[in-house]
Structures are given as structure tokens and as C-alpha cells.
Amino acid sequence: MVKIREAIVVEGRYDKNTLSQIVDAPILETSGFGIFKDQQQMRLLRRVAETRGLIVFTDSDGAGFVIRNHIKSAIPGKYLKHAYIPDIPGKERRKAAPGKEGKLGVEGMSREIILEALRRAGATREGENAPAASAITKQDFMDWGLSGGANAGQRRKALLKKLDLPEHMSANALLQAVNQLYSSEELKRILDEINEQL
């Protein structure tokens, strides 16, 4: 069991059940789209985020990103970290058929993938100091052709695939993710490899 300082918010009880077998941390639920109407739950998420930090850990499908973006709009970014699972086709064991987009959700991920997603998000294991922030900026994204120019969308899509991140990530979400995962030099090397293939 990995002890994490931040609280984690997931979409539903099956996600919570999966995570509770892997990490020792407060795990809260949005009840799916229920978070849009439940102002009391949103106030709780905000208080928890301000007190100990909050890791948003939703599915990588469109619905998961709608929920993630709602939380991002309601809670200041300085209190949030974002964990992303890769796009893996399939269905959870308890379901008769795959979801609308045919991707596994948080509940269908292995222990290793969940721990790696939390590590990439910058989750602080008890006893560790919080990771230092990297310095990749929006200007870097423009300079590297990831935003604001011809083929920026294609380059971002190739980068998302190379980094095993969900295809629905916006440029801003990608910027936040790479700042938690890579130094500027490491990301530049990865982009050079991608540019050779394009």
C-alpha cells in the first residue's frame, strides 16, 4: 500500500474501490456527472484541495474530461494535480459491454499503471518533499510547434501518443502534464524524435 499525502478524486465507487486497494489516501467521488449539481460535494473537494492538495483521476474518455474540466474550473489550479490513464481499449469485468468510446476506465487499470499515473501527476508519497516544478512554458510550446502554428494539432497528437497520454488532452492540460513529467531538455529530445517521423 502506497501512502500519498494528497487526496484523490475519482468518478465513481468502482474507481474508488480499485484505488483503495493500491493507495492509502483519502479518495472522494464525483458520482459521475452528479458533481455538476452537488454543490456540497464541490465545496468539500475545494476544502480538501486547499488543505492537502487534490489529484484529479478521471477516465480518459470524453466524459472523464468533462468532469475533470468542471473541477478545474471550480478549484484553483495551484491546489490540483492531474493523473491521466492511457487510452487502452477494452471493458471492465463487471460490465456486459464496453463504454461508449470502448476504453478502460480507472477501475480497469492495473496496479502498475495506476501507480505510474500518480507518479507522473506528482503525487507526494508520505515522507517525500513535493516535486520541484519544471519550467516548460506556453512560449516553449509555440517555439516547438505544439501550439499556434501549422500542424500544431498533429504534433500534439503525436506527442500524446508517444507519451501514452489520453487523446482528449487540451494543449494546456498537456503543458501541465509534461511539466510534471519531464525537464525541458527531455521533452525537446522526444519532440526531435517525433519531428523526424512526421
Secondary structure as GFF3:
##gff-version 3
##sequence-region A 1 198
A	DSSP	beta_strand	2	3	.	.	.	ID=ss1
A	DSSP	beta_strand	7	10	.	.	.	ID=ss2
A	DSSP	alpha_helix	13	20	.	.	.	ID=ss3
A	DSSP	beta_strand	23	24	.	.	.	ID=ss4
A	DSSP	beta_strand	27	29	.	.	.	ID=ss5
A	DSSP	three_ten_helix	32	36	.	.	.	ID=ss6
A	DSSP	alpha_helix	39	52	.	.	.	ID=ss7
A	DSSP	beta_strand	54	56	.	.	.	ID=ss8
A	DSSP	alpha_helix	62	74	.	.	.	ID=ss9
A	DSSP	three_ten_helix	77	79	.	.	.	ID=ss10
A	DSSP	beta_strand	80	82	.	.	.	ID=ss11
A	DSSP	three_ten_helix	106	108	.	.	.	ID=ss12
A	DSSP	alpha_helix	111	121	.	.	.	ID=ss13
A	DSSP	alpha_helix	138	143	.	.	.	ID=ss14
A	DSSP	alpha_helix	152	162	.	.	.	ID=ss15
A	DSSP	alpha_helix	171	181	.	.	.	ID=ss16
A	DSSP	alpha_helix	184	197	.	.	.	ID=ss17
###
